[in-house]
Amino acid sequence: MSSESAVSCTRVFWDVVDFTFPKDLAPETIYNNMKSILEKMGFMGDLSIMAYVNLETFPDIPAYENAGFSIIPHQERHRFMLRDIAPSFH
């Protein structure tokens, strides 16, 4: 075994239409809070937050993308969620 450890990636799948982001927090704060919570639970490594949003009403998409969120159209969320989650079970 090498002295380098493998870096894992934890993915969060967030349906923002049904479970909105806190309105009083900046995108960076939401991302950092989620990372901190997961680290306290023992999840280390990279964090990927897949946010399924209504593109017509979701505010400031670039700010969320710059904070590390992947923005996905809510209208197709079931198809994308299945596609995104399924590889985790291999």
N, CA, C and O atoms as CSV, one atom per row, in Angstrom:
chain,resi,resn,atom,element,x,y,z
A,1,MET,N,N,0.845,-1.174,0.000
A,1,MET,CA,C,0.000,0.000,0.000
A,1,MET,C,C,0.888,1.234,0.000
A,1,MET,O,O,1.865,1.294,0.746
A,2,SER,N,N,0.561,2.214,-0.824
A,2,SER,CA,C,1.387,3.417,-0.904
A,2,SER,C,C,1.118,4.328,0.276
A,2,SER,O,O,0.128,4.175,0.990
A,3,SER,N,N,2.024,5.285,0.466
A,3,SER,CA,C,1.853,6.221,1.575
A,3,SER,C,C,0.795,7.269,1.268
A,3,SER,O,O,0.360,7.996,2.162
A,4,GLU,N,N,0.378,7.351,0.003
A,4,GLU,CA,C,-0.682,8.285,-0.353
A,4,GLU,C,C,-2.027,7.622,-0.111
A,4,GLU,O,O,-2.236,6.466,-0.480
A,5,SER,N,N,-2.925,8.349,0.501
A,5,SER,CA,C,-4.250,7.786,0.721
A,5,SER,C,C,-5.188,8.268,-0.375
A,5,SER,O,O,-5.042,9.374,-0.894
A,6,ALA,N,N,-6.137,7.436,-0.714
A,6,ALA,CA,C,-7.114,7.798,-1.737
A,6,ALA,C,C,-8.040,8.874,-1.194
A,6,ALA,O,O,-8.467,8.823,-0.041
A,7,VAL,N,N,-8.340,9.835,-2.031
A,7,VAL,CA,C,-9.253,10.903,-1.643
A,7,VAL,C,C,-10.646,10.524,-2.116
A,7,VAL,O,O,-10.861,10.227,-3.291
A,8,SER,N,N,-11.578,10.540,-1.190
A,8,SER,CA,C,-12.946,10.195,-1.545
A,8,SER,C,C,-13.736,11.457,-1.867
A,8,SER,O,O,-13.306,12.572,-1.570
A,9,CYS,N,N,-14.879,11.262,-2.469
A,9,CYS,CA,C,-15.779,12.365,-2.773
A,9,CYS,C,C,-17.158,12.003,-2.246
A,9,CYS,O,O,-17.717,10.966,-2.603
A,10,THR,N,N,-17.696,12.853,-1.405
A,10,THR,CA,C,-19.044,12.671,-0.891
A,10,THR,C,C,-19.974,13.520,-1.735
A,10,THR,O,O,-19.709,14.700,-1.967
A,11,ARG,N,N,-21.067,12.921,-2.197
A,11,ARG,CA,C,-22.051,13.653,-2.991
A,11,ARG,C,C,-23.326,13.844,-2.196
A,11,ARG,O,O,-23.826,12.929,-1.544
A,12,VAL,N,N,-23.835,15.065,-2.272
A,12,VAL,CA,C,-25.121,15.405,-1.674
A,12,VAL,C,C,-26.070,15.708,-2.825
A,12,VAL,O,O,-25.754,16.526,-3.689
A,13,PHE,N,N,-27.222,15.060,-2.843
A,13,PHE,CA,C,-28.240,15.276,-3.870
A,13,PHE,C,C,-29.362,16.080,-3.219
A,13,PHE,O,O,-30.064,15.568,-2.347
A,14,TRP,N,N,-29.537,17.344,-3.639
A,14,TRP,CA,C,-30.428,18.277,-2.944
A,14,TRP,C,C,-31.514,18.752,-3.900
A,14,TRP,O,O,-31.227,19.429,-4.887
A,15,ASP,N,N,-32.763,18.396,-3.604
A,15,ASP,CA,C,-33.917,18.865,-4.372
A,15,ASP,C,C,-34.318,20.221,-3.795
A,15,ASP,O,O,-35.046,20.296,-2.806
A,16,VAL,N,N,-33.835,21.287,-4.424
A,16,VAL,CA,C,-33.995,22.635,-3.884
A,16,VAL,C,C,-35.430,23.137,-4.022
A,16,VAL,O,O,-35.834,24.029,-3.276
A,17,VAL,N,N,-36.207,22.594,-4.950
A,17,VAL,CA,C,-37.598,23.016,-5.089
A,17,VAL,C,C,-38.404,22.532,-3.887
A,17,VAL,O,O,-39.199,23.288,-3.330
A,18,ASP,N,N,-38.209,21.297,-3.490
A,18,ASP,CA,C,-38.945,20.739,-2.352
A,18,ASP,C,C,-38.310,21.076,-1.006
A,18,ASP,O,O,-39.012,21.171,0.000
A,19,PHE,N,N,-37.002,21.256,-0.976
A,19,PHE,CA,C,-36.262,21.558,0.258
A,19,PHE,C,C,-35.304,22.707,-0.041
A,19,PHE,O,O,-34.151,22.490,-0.416
A,20,THR,N,N,-35.801,23.935,0.129
A,20,THR,CA,C,-35.050,25.124,-0.283
A,20,THR,C,C,-33.783,25.336,0.542
A,20,THR,O,O,-33.666,24.876,1.678
A,21,PHE,N,N,-32.843,26.050,-0.071
A,21,PHE,CA,C,-31.657,26.488,0.658
A,21,PHE,C,C,-32.071,27.558,1.659
A,21,PHE,O,O,-33.041,28.276,1.416
A,22,PRO,N,N,-31.360,27.683,2.780
A,22,PRO,CA,C,-31.646,28.780,3.714
A,22,PRO,C,C,-31.476,30.118,2.997
A,22,PRO,O,O,-30.441,30.369,2.379
A,23,LYS,N,N,-32.487,30.970,3.081
A,23,LYS,CA,C,-32.473,32.230,2.340
A,23,LYS,C,C,-31.507,33.256,2.912
A,23,LYS,O,O,-31.090,34.172,2.202
A,24,ASP,N,N,-31.149,33.122,4.167
A,24,ASP,CA,C,-30.293,34.124,4.805
A,24,ASP,C,C,-28.808,33.765,4.748
A,24,ASP,O,O,-27.990,34.447,5.366
A,25,LEU,N,N,-28.445,32.706,4.019
A,25,LEU,CA,C,-27.045,32.281,3.942
A,25,LEU,C,C,-26.518,32.381,2.513
A,25,LEU,O,O,-27.219,32.056,1.555
A,26,ALA,N,N,-25.283,32.832,2.388
A,26,ALA,CA,C,-24.616,32.897,1.085
A,26,ALA,C,C,-24.311,31.480,0.601
A,26,ALA,O,O,-24.156,30.571,1.417
A,27,PRO,N,N,-24.222,31.285,-0.710
A,27,PRO,CA,C,-23.914,29.950,-1.239
A,27,PRO,C,C,-22.648,29.339,-0.641
A,27,PRO,O,O,-22.619,28.145,-0.346
A,28,GLU,N,N,-21.603,30.148,-0.460
A,28,GLU,CA,C,-20.354,29.635,0.119
A,28,GLU,C,C,-20.572,29.137,1.542
A,28,GLU,O,O,-19.979,28.140,1.954
A,29,THR,N,N,-21.418,29.828,2.285
A,29,THR,CA,C,-21.705,29.435,3.668
A,29,THR,C,C,-22.460,28.115,3.703
A,29,THR,O,O,-22.158,27.251,4.527
A,30,ILE,N,N,-23.434,27.950,2.823
A,30,ILE,CA,C,-24.186,26.694,2.758
A,30,ILE,C,C,-23.237,25.541,2.443
A,30,ILE,O,O,-23.280,24.498,3.094
A,31,TYR,N,N,-22.384,25.735,1.444
A,31,TYR,CA,C,-21.423,24.701,1.048
A,31,TYR,C,C,-20.481,24.367,2.209
A,31,TYR,O,O,-20.285,23.196,2.534
A,32,ASN,N,N,-19.904,25.389,2.827
A,32,ASN,CA,C,-18.954,25.168,3.924
A,32,ASN,C,C,-19.621,24.543,5.140
A,32,ASN,O,O,-19.011,23.712,5.814
A,33,ASN,N,N,-20.865,24.926,5.437
A,33,ASN,CA,C,-21.598,24.309,6.550
A,33,ASN,C,C,-21.833,22.824,6.285
A,33,ASN,O,O,-21.665,21.997,7.181
A,34,MET,N,N,-22.223,22.488,5.055
A,34,MET,CA,C,-22.453,21.083,4.711
A,34,MET,C,C,-21.154,20.294,4.824
A,34,MET,O,O,-21.149,19.183,5.353
A,35,LYS,N,N,-20.057,20.854,4.334
A,35,LYS,CA,C,-18.753,20.184,4.412
A,35,LYS,C,C,-18.361,19.965,5.870
A,35,LYS,O,O,-17.875,18.891,6.227
A,36,SER,N,N,-18.568,20.976,6.713
A,36,SER,CA,C,-18.231,20.876,8.133
A,36,SER,C,C,-19.062,19.801,8.835
A,36,SER,O,O,-18.536,19.018,9.626
A,37,ILE,N,N,-20.349,19.769,8.542
A,37,ILE,CA,C,-21.233,18.761,9.143
A,37,ILE,C,C,-20.775,17.357,8.745
A,37,ILE,O,O,-20.701,16.463,9.587
A,38,LEU,N,N,-20.471,17.170,7.467
A,38,LEU,CA,C,-20.039,15.854,6.992
A,38,LEU,C,C,-18.698,15.449,7.592
A,38,LEU,O,O,-18.494,14.280,7.918
A,39,GLU,N,N,-17.778,16.407,7.742
A,39,GLU,CA,C,-16.480,16.100,8.357
A,39,GLU,C,C,-16.652,15.672,9.804
A,39,GLU,O,O,-15.958,14.768,10.268
A,40,LYS,N,N,-17.571,16.312,10.526
A,40,LYS,CA,C,-17.840,15.919,11.917
A,40,LYS,C,C,-18.409,14.507,11.989
A,40,LYS,O,O,-18.268,13.827,13.005
A,41,MET,N,N,-19.059,14.064,10.898
A,41,MET,CA,C,-19.610,12.712,10.837
A,41,MET,C,C,-18.579,11.705,10.333
A,41,MET,O,O,-18.870,10.513,10.240
A,42,GLY,N,N,-17.370,12.180,10.007
A,42,GLY,CA,C,-16.310,11.282,9.577
A,42,GLY,C,C,-16.098,11.204,8.076
A,42,GLY,O,O,-15.265,10.426,7.613
A,43,PHE,N,N,-16.832,11.993,7.312
A,43,PHE,CA,C,-16.668,12.004,5.860
A,43,PHE,C,C,-15.604,13.028,5.499
A,43,PHE,O,O,-15.797,14.227,5.702
A,44,MET,N,N,-14.494,12.564,4.969
A,44,MET,CA,C,-13.390,13.443,4.582
A,44,MET,C,C,-13.274,13.462,3.067
A,44,MET,O,O,-13.879,12.637,2.381
A,45,GLY,N,N,-12.520,14.375,2.560
A,45,GLY,CA,C,-12.305,14.446,1.116
A,45,GLY,C,C,-13.165,15.508,0.475
A,45,GLY,O,O,-13.658,16.422,1.135
A,46,ASP,N,N,-13.334,15.368,-0.826
A,46,ASP,CA,C,-14.070,16.354,-1.603
A,46,ASP,C,C,-15.568,16.262,-1.351
A,46,ASP,O,O,-16.084,15.226,-0.931
A,47,LEU,N,N,-16.255,17.374,-1.618
A,47,LEU,CA,C,-17.710,17.427,-1.497
A,47,LEU,C,C,-18.283,17.895,-2.821
A,47,LEU,O,O,-17.810,18.870,-3.404
A,48,SER,N,N,-19.296,17.199,-3.289
A,48,SER,CA,C,-20.024,17.585,-4.492
A,48,SER,C,C,-21.494,17.710,-4.114
A,48,SER,O,O,-22.110,16.740,-3.672
A,49,ILE,N,N,-22.056,18.909,-4.289
A,49,ILE,CA,C,-23.478,19.113,-4.013
A,49,ILE,C,C,-24.189,19.280,-5.347
A,49,ILE,O,O,-23.948,20.239,-6.081
A,50,MET,N,N,-25.064,18.338,-5.645
A,50,MET,CA,C,-25.867,18.367,-6.860
A,50,MET,C,C,-27.197,19.014,-6.486
A,50,MET,O,O,-28.002,18.413,-5.774
A,51,ALA,N,N,-27.430,20.243,-6.966
A,51,ALA,CA,C,-28.639,20.989,-6.623
A,51,ALA,C,C,-29.618,20.937,-7.792
A,51,ALA,O,O,-29.334,21.437,-8.880
A,52,TYR,N,N,-30.768,20.327,-7.551
A,52,TYR,CA,C,-31.810,20.214,-8.562
A,52,TYR,C,C,-32.755,21.394,-8.359
A,52,TYR,O,O,-33.485,21.444,-7.369
A,53,VAL,N,N,-32.743,22.356,-9.305
A,53,VAL,CA,C,-33.434,23.636,-9.118
A,53,VAL,C,C,-34.392,23.923,-10.275
A,53,VAL,O,O,-34.278,23.347,-11.357
A,54,ASN,N,N,-35.340,24.830,-10.018
A,54,ASN,CA,C,-36.179,25.382,-11.072
A,54,ASN,C,C,-35.395,26.529,-11.694
A,54,ASN,O,O,-35.224,27.572,-11.064
A,55,LEU,N,N,-34.919,26.352,-12.912
A,55,LEU,CA,C,-34.061,27.345,-13.555
A,55,LEU,C,C,-34.755,28.688,-13.750
A,55,LEU,O,O,-34.088,29.720,-13.825
A,56,GLU,N,N,-36.087,28.691,-13.832
A,56,GLU,CA,C,-36.824,29.932,-14.052
A,56,GLU,C,C,-36.917,30.791,-12.797
A,56,GLU,O,O,-37.051,32.010,-12.898
A,57,THR,N,N,-36.849,30.187,-11.633
A,57,THR,CA,C,-37.045,30.956,-10.399
A,57,THR,C,C,-35.847,30.944,-9.462
A,57,THR,O,O,-35.824,31.692,-8.484
A,58,PHE,N,N,-34.860,30.116,-9.738
A,58,PHE,CA,C,-33.715,30.011,-8.833
A,58,PHE,C,C,-32.821,31.238,-8.978
A,58,PHE,O,O,-32.439,31.596,-10.092
A,59,PRO,N,N,-32.480,31.892,-7.853
A,59,PRO,CA,C,-31.700,33.132,-7.930
A,59,PRO,C,C,-30.205,32.879,-8.112
A,59,PRO,O,O,-29.640,31.971,-7.502
A,60,ASP,N,N,-29.586,33.675,-8.942
A,60,ASP,CA,C,-28.130,33.783,-9.043
A,60,ASP,C,C,-27.401,32.445,-9.193
A,60,ASP,O,O,-26.567,32.083,-8.363
A,61,ILE,N,N,-27.720,31.737,-10.238
A,61,ILE,CA,C,-27.092,30.440,-10.506
A,61,ILE,C,C,-25.566,30.522,-10.510
A,61,ILE,O,O,-24.921,29.651,-9.927
A,62,PRO,N,N,-24.955,31.540,-11.146
A,62,PRO,CA,C,-23.482,31.605,-11.145
A,62,PRO,C,C,-22.872,31.655,-9.743
A,62,PRO,O,O,-21.805,31.084,-9.520
A,63,ALA,N,N,-23.525,32.324,-8.802
A,63,ALA,CA,C,-22.990,32.393,-7.434
A,63,ALA,C,C,-22.940,31.007,-6.803
A,63,ALA,O,O,-21.983,30.683,-6.100
A,64,TYR,N,N,-23.955,30.191,-7.043
A,64,TYR,CA,C,-23.974,28.835,-6.493
A,64,TYR,C,C,-22.956,27.945,-7.201
A,64,TYR,O,O,-22.282,27.136,-6.563
A,65,GLU,N,N,-22.845,28.095,-8.511
A,65,GLU,CA,C,-21.843,27.313,-9.238
A,65,GLU,C,C,-20.431,27.685,-8.786
A,65,GLU,O,O,-19.581,26.809,-8.627
A,66,ASN,N,N,-20.179,28.964,-8.580
A,66,ASN,CA,C,-18.861,29.406,-8.104
A,66,ASN,C,C,-18.559,28.902,-6.699
A,66,ASN,O,O,-17.394,28.743,-6.336
A,67,ALA,N,N,-19.599,28.650,-5.906
A,67,ALA,CA,C,-19.414,28.142,-4.545
A,67,ALA,C,C,-19.205,26.631,-4.524
A,67,ALA,O,O,-18.906,26.067,-3.471
A,68,GLY,N,N,-19.358,25.966,-5.672
A,68,GLY,CA,C,-19.104,24.531,-5.725
A,68,GLY,C,C,-20.320,23.663,-5.978
A,68,GLY,O,O,-20.212,22.437,-5.966
A,69,PHE,N,N,-21.477,24.270,-6.206
A,69,PHE,CA,C,-22.695,23.512,-6.476
A,69,PHE,C,C,-22.777,23.158,-7.958
A,69,PHE,O,O,-22.371,23.945,-8.812
A,70,SER,N,N,-23.301,21.977,-8.259
A,70,SER,CA,C,-23.648,21.617,-9.630
A,70,SER,C,C,-25.145,21.854,-9.770
A,70,SER,O,O,-25.939,21.256,-9.044
A,71,ILE,N,N,-25.536,22.719,-10.694
A,71,ILE,CA,C,-26.938,23.090,-10.871
A,71,ILE,C,C,-27.550,22.226,-11.971
A,71,ILE,O,O,-27.020,22.141,-13.079
A,72,ILE,N,N,-28.679,21.582,-11.644
A,72,ILE,CA,C,-29.344,20.665,-12.565
A,72,ILE,C,C,-30.816,21.060,-12.646
A,72,ILE,O,O,-31.429,21.336,-11.615
A,73,PRO,N,N,-31.403,21.096,-13.857
A,73,PRO,CA,C,-32.814,21.474,-13.998
A,73,PRO,C,C,-33.729,20.549,-13.201
A,73,PRO,O,O,-33.653,19.327,-13.324
A,74,HIS,N,N,-34.588,21.143,-12.389
A,74,HIS,CA,C,-35.509,20.390,-11.535
A,74,HIS,C,C,-36.499,19.571,-12.357
A,74,HIS,O,O,-36.890,18.476,-11.951
A,75,GLN,N,N,-36.901,20.095,-13.503
A,75,GLN,CA,C,-37.908,19.414,-14.312
A,75,GLN,C,C,-37.474,17.995,-14.682
A,75,GLN,O,O,-38.319,17.123,-14.884
A,76,GLU,N,N,-36.200,17.766,-14.771
A,76,GLU,CA,C,-35.692,16.449,-15.148
A,76,GLU,C,C,-35.000,15.759,-13.975
A,76,GLU,O,O,-34.171,14.871,-14.173
A,77,ARG,N,N,-35.341,16.169,-12.764
A,77,ARG,CA,C,-34.587,15.705,-11.601
A,77,ARG,C,C,-34.635,14.197,-11.396
A,77,ARG,O,O,-33.627,13.603,-11.014
A,78,HIS,N,N,-35.774,13.562,-11.639
A,78,HIS,CA,C,-35.854,12.122,-11.390
A,78,HIS,C,C,-34.910,11.344,-12.303
A,78,HIS,O,O,-34.240,10.407,-11.869
A,79,ARG,N,N,-34.866,11.742,-13.562
A,79,ARG,CA,C,-33.963,11.068,-14.506
A,79,ARG,C,C,-32.510,11.323,-14.122
A,79,ARG,O,O,-31.692,10.403,-14.120
A,80,PHE,N,N,-32.191,12.581,-13.796
A,80,PHE,CA,C,-30.814,12.921,-13.446
A,80,PHE,C,C,-30.414,12.331,-12.098
A,80,PHE,O,O,-29.283,11.869,-11.940
A,81,MET,N,N,-31.324,12.339,-11.122
A,81,MET,CA,C,-30.990,11.767,-9.813
A,81,MET,C,C,-30.659,10.291,-9.957
A,81,MET,O,O,-29.676,9.814,-9.389
A,82,LEU,N,N,-31.469,9.572,-10.707
A,82,LEU,CA,C,-31.215,8.146,-10.907
A,82,LEU,C,C,-29.872,7.940,-11.595
A,82,LEU,O,O,-29.095,7.072,-11.198
A,83,ARG,N,N,-29.597,8.733,-12.621
A,83,ARG,CA,C,-28.324,8.629,-13.338
A,83,ARG,C,C,-27.147,8.985,-12.433
A,83,ARG,O,O,-26.093,8.353,-12.507
A,84,ASP,N,N,-27.324,10.003,-11.571
A,84,ASP,CA,C,-26.236,10.461,-10.713
A,84,ASP,C,C,-25.993,9.546,-9.520
A,84,ASP,O,O,-24.850,9.356,-9.103
A,85,ILE,N,N,-27.058,8.980,-8.973
A,85,ILE,CA,C,-26.934,8.161,-7.765
A,85,ILE,C,C,-26.539,6.720,-8.093
A,85,ILE,O,O,-25.775,6.114,-7.342
A,86,ALA,N,N,-27.036,6.166,-9.183
A,86,ALA,CA,C,-26.811,4.751,-9.509
A,86,ALA,C,C,-25.347,4.323,-9.493
A,86,ALA,O,O,-25.057,3.251,-8.960
A,87,PRO,N,N,-24.399,5.094,-10.046
A,87,PRO,CA,C,-22.996,4.642,-10.027
A,87,PRO,C,C,-22.422,4.484,-8.618
A,87,PRO,O,O,-21.413,3.801,-8.442
A,88,SER,N,N,-23.034,5.089,-7.636
A,88,SER,CA,C,-22.545,4.989,-6.260
A,88,SER,C,C,-22.695,3.584,-5.701
A,88,SER,O,O,-22.055,3.239,-4.707
A,89,PHE,N,N,-23.534,2.771,-6.329
A,89,PHE,CA,C,-23.815,1.441,-5.804
A,89,PHE,C,C,-23.004,0.339,-6.472
A,89,PHE,O,O,-23.239,-0.840,-6.207
A,90,HIS,N,N,-22.075,0.690,-7.313
A,90,HIS,CA,C,-21.224,-0.324,-7.960
A,90,HIS,C,C,-20.061,-0.682,-7.087
A,90,HIS,O,O,-19.239,-1.517,-7.465
